[in-house]
Amino acid sequence: MFESQKINLVLASSSPTRAKLLESTGLSFEIHPSKIDESTIKQVLSVEPIEPSDIAEFLAEAKANDVAEHHQNAYVIGSDQILALGDEIFEKPKNKEEAYASLFKLRGKTHKLISAIVVVKNKQVIWRYSETAELKMRDFTPEFLGNYIAHCGEEILASVGAYQLESFGVHLFEEIKGDYFTILGFPIVSLLNMLRKEGYINS
């Protein structure tokens, strides 16, 4: 609707949330999830002390580069989100038990969500961006947490924090500081500004 028709836009992500957010802007794009091994990369990066924002940007760039190999002349969008509680980096829960353990550890504490986007075109990084939000969880009861997980079901496993702020997950929090889209894992306003500067979106 708003974009130029000369160059493709590719989202290198399997995240339904990111796809929905990008679709809501009216832009036409293709989805080609990256096939990189994120867990292995995180293990390698964790050998030496590294900032969570650097991990997020490194993974976002790796995803974009992986997909860009097969999409010449396209803007390929790689993205990643890291949840950090102090020096501890959280992994996406594999099941409800892991989700319960993660949320129980986060209750009553403030954690950070770092969301990064890297855009690659013709094997060159043309833009990188990261933003951080701070979220303080309530000191909720174990009973509440059990009810929350039972209510939300498997859907919470799609989020590294095992919560969906846009729905029932909002009940988990006492205070939130940061951009809403950053919390969802896709700071899309900054991405759109970059695409306008590039001339991809007619403004």
Buried (B, 14 or more C-beta within 10 A) or exposed (E): EBBEEEBBBBBBBEBEBBBEBBEEBEBEBEBBBBEBEBEEBBEEBEEEEEEBBBBBBBBBBBBBBBBBEEBEEBBBBBBBBBBBBEEEBBEBBEEBEBBBEBBEBBBEEBBBBBBBBBBBBEEEBBBBBBBBBEBBBEEBEEEEBEBBBEEBEEEBBBBBBBBBBEEBBEEBBEEBEBBEBBBBBBBBEBBBBBBBEBEBBEE
